[in-house]
Protein backbone atom coordinates (compact mmCIF):
# COMPACT_ATOMS: atom_id res chain seq x y z
CA UNK A 1 0.00 0.00 0.00
CA UNK A 2 1.33 3.44 -0.85
CA UNK A 3 1.65 6.48 1.38
CA UNK A 4 -1.84 7.77 0.63
CA UNK A 5 -3.44 4.48 1.67
CA UNK A 6 -1.45 4.44 4.89
CA UNK A 7 -2.45 8.04 5.57
CA UNK A 8 -6.14 7.27 5.00
CA UNK A 9 -6.11 4.21 7.23
CA UNK A 10 -4.04 5.89 9.95
CA UNK A 11 -6.09 9.07 9.83
CA UNK A 12 -9.34 7.18 10.11
CA UNK A 13 -8.03 5.18 13.06
CA UNK A 14 -6.74 8.30 14.81
CA UNK A 15 -9.95 10.26 14.36
CA UNK A 16 -12.17 7.37 15.42
CA UNK A 17 -9.97 6.71 18.47
CA UNK A 18 -10.10 10.34 19.54
CA UNK A 19 -13.85 10.47 19.06
CA UNK A 20 -14.28 7.28 21.08
CA UNK A 21 -12.15 8.70 23.90
CA UNK A 22 -14.16 11.92 23.92
CA UNK A 23 -17.55 10.21 23.85
CA UNK A 24 -16.62 7.69 26.54
CA UNK A 25 -15.13 10.38 28.78
CA UNK A 26 -18.22 12.59 28.36
CA UNK A 27 -20.88 9.86 28.59
CA UNK A 28 -19.41 7.44 31.10
CA UNK A 29 -16.70 9.34 32.89
CA UNK A 30 -13.85 6.91 32.17
CA UNK A 31 -12.18 5.47 29.08
CA UNK A 32 -12.19 1.75 28.30
CA UNK A 33 -8.90 1.48 26.41
CA UNK A 34 -9.63 -1.99 25.05
CA UNK A 35 -12.77 -0.66 23.40
CA UNK A 36 -10.94 2.37 21.99
CA UNK A 37 -8.05 0.33 20.58
CA UNK A 38 -10.42 -2.27 19.11
CA UNK A 39 -12.54 0.40 17.48
CA UNK A 40 -9.51 2.17 16.04
CA UNK A 41 -8.06 -1.10 14.72
CA UNK A 42 -11.37 -1.99 13.08
CA UNK A 43 -11.60 1.40 11.41
CA UNK A 44 -8.00 1.11 10.17
CA UNK A 45 -8.67 -2.33 8.67
CA UNK A 46 -11.88 -1.13 6.99
CA UNK A 47 -10.20 2.00 5.61
CA UNK A 48 -7.28 -0.03 4.23
CA UNK A 49 -9.65 -2.50 2.57
CA UNK A 50 -11.70 0.34 1.11
CA UNK A 51 -8.58 2.01 -0.28
CA UNK A 52 -7.32 -1.20 -1.86
CA UNK A 53 -10.72 -1.87 -3.42
CA UNK A 54 -10.97 1.64 -4.86
CA UNK A 55 -7.48 1.70 -6.33
CA UNK A 56 -7.72 -1.88 -7.60
CA UNK A 57 -11.01 -1.13 -9.34
CA UNK A 58 -9.64 2.06 -10.88
CA UNK A 59 -6.57 0.20 -12.18
CA UNK A 60 -8.74 -2.54 -13.68
CA UNK A 61 -10.98 -0.04 -15.43
CA UNK A 62 -7.99 1.90 -16.77
CA UNK A 63 -6.52 -1.21 -18.39
CA UNK A 64 -9.83 -2.42 -19.85
CA UNK A 65 -11.15 0.89 -21.18
CA UNK A 66 -10.44 1.73 -24.81
CA UNK A 67 -8.38 4.79 -25.59
CA UNK A 68 -10.60 7.74 -26.43
CA UNK A 69 -9.35 10.42 -28.76
CA UNK A 70 -10.96 13.64 -29.91
CA UNK A 71 -11.85 12.00 -33.23
CA UNK A 72 -13.64 9.13 -31.49
CA UNK A 73 -15.56 11.56 -29.35
CA UNK A 74 -16.72 13.63 -32.31
CA UNK A 75 -17.68 10.55 -34.34
CA UNK A 76 -19.86 9.15 -31.54
CA UNK A 77 -21.47 12.44 -30.50
CA UNK A 78 -24.68 13.42 -32.26
CA UNK A 79 -24.43 16.80 -33.94
CA UNK A 80 -27.18 19.23 -33.12
CA UNK A 81 -28.10 22.62 -34.46
CA UNK A 82 -25.91 25.29 -32.97
CA UNK A 83 -22.93 22.93 -32.65
CA UNK A 84 -21.51 24.02 -35.99
CA UNK A 85 -23.29 21.28 -37.87
CA UNK A 86 -26.73 20.44 -39.12
CA UNK A 87 -29.34 18.75 -37.00
CA UNK A 88 -30.92 15.47 -38.02
CA UNK A 89 -34.28 17.20 -38.16
CA UNK A 90 -33.16 19.87 -40.62
CA UNK A 91 -35.46 20.64 -43.53
CA UNK A 92 -33.08 19.42 -46.24
CA UNK A 93 -30.50 16.66 -46.50
CA UNK A 94 -26.98 16.97 -47.86
CA UNK A 95 -28.31 16.30 -51.40
CA UNK A 96 -30.90 19.04 -51.11
CA UNK A 97 -33.83 16.64 -50.63
CA UNK A 98 -36.49 17.28 -48.04
CA UNK A 99 -35.98 15.26 -44.88
CA UNK A 100 -38.86 12.98 -43.84
CA UNK A 101 -38.59 13.93 -40.18
CA UNK A 102 -39.02 17.62 -40.93
CA UNK A 103 -42.45 19.15 -41.03
CA UNK A 104 -43.85 20.22 -44.38
CA UNK A 105 -44.28 23.95 -44.08
C-alpha positions in Angstrom: 0.0 0.0 0.0 1.3 3.4 -0.8 1.6 6.5 1.4 -1.8 7.8 0.6 -3.4 4.5 1.7 -1.5 4.4 4.9 -2.4 8.0 5.6 -6.1 7.3 5.0 -6.1 4.2 7.2 -4.0 5.9 9.9 -6.1 9.1 9.8 -9.3 7.2 10.1 -8.0 5.2 13.1 -6.7 8.3 14.8 -10.0 10.3 14.4 -12.2 7.4 15.4 -10.0 6.7 18.5 -10.1 10.3 19.5 -13.8 10.5 19.1 -14.3 7.3 21.1 -12.1 8.7 23.9 -14.2 11.9 23.9 -17.5 10.2 23.9 -16.6 7.7 26.5 -15.1 10.4 28.8 -18.2 12.6 28.4 -20.9 9.9 28.6 -19.4 7.4 31.1 -16.7 9.3 32.9 -13.9 6.9 32.2 -12.2 5.5 29.1 -12.2 1.8 28.3 -8.9 1.5 26.4 -9.6 -2.0 25.1 -12.8 -0.7 23.4 -10.9 2.4 22.0 -8.0 0.3 20.6 -10.4 -2.3 19.1 -12.5 0.4 17.5 -9.5 2.2 16.0 -8.1 -1.1 14.7 -11.4 -2.0 13.1 -11.6 1.4 11.4 -8.0 1.1 10.2 -8.7 -2.3 8.7 -11.9 -1.1 7.0 -10.2 2.0 5.6 -7.3 0.0 4.2 -9.7 -2.5 2.6 -11.7 0.3 1.1 -8.6 2.0 -0.3 -7.3 -1.2 -1.9 -10.7 -1.9 -3.4 -11.0 1.6 -4.9 -7.5 1.7 -6.3 -7.7 -1.9 -7.6 -11.0 -1.1 -9.3 -9.6 2.1 -10.9 -6.6 0.2 -12.2 -8.7 -2.5 -13.7 -11.0 0.0 -15.4 -8.0 1.9 -16.8 -6.5 -1.2 -18.4 -9.8 -2.4 -19.9 -11.2 0.9 -21.2 -10.4 1.7 -24.8 -8.4 4.8 -25.6 -10.6 7.7 -26.4 -9.4 10.4 -28.8 -11.0 13.6 -29.9 -11.8 12.0 -33.2 -13.6 9.1 -31.5 -15.6 11.6 -29.3 -16.7 13.6 -32.3 -17.7 10.5 -34.3 -19.9 9.2 -31.5 -21.5 12.4 -30.5 -24.7 13.4 -32.3 -24.4 16.8 -33.9 -27.2 19.2 -33.1 -28.1 22.6 -34.5 -25.9 25.3 -33.0 -22.9 22.9 -32.7 -21.5 24.0 -36.0 -23.3 21.3 -37.9 -26.7 20.4 -39.1 -29.3 18.8 -37.0 -30.9 15.5 -38.0 -34.3 17.2 -38.2 -33.2 19.9 -40.6 -35.5 20.6 -43.5 -33.1 19.4 -46.2 -30.5 16.7 -46.5 -27.0 17.0 -47.9 -28.3 16.3 -51.4 -30.9 19.0 -51.1 -33.8 16.6 -50.6 -36.5 17.3 -48.0 -36.0 15.3 -44.9 -38.9 13.0 -43.8 -38.6 13.9 -40.2 -39.0 17.6 -40.9 -42.5 19.2 -41.0 -43.9 20.2 -44.4 -44.3 23.9 -44.1 
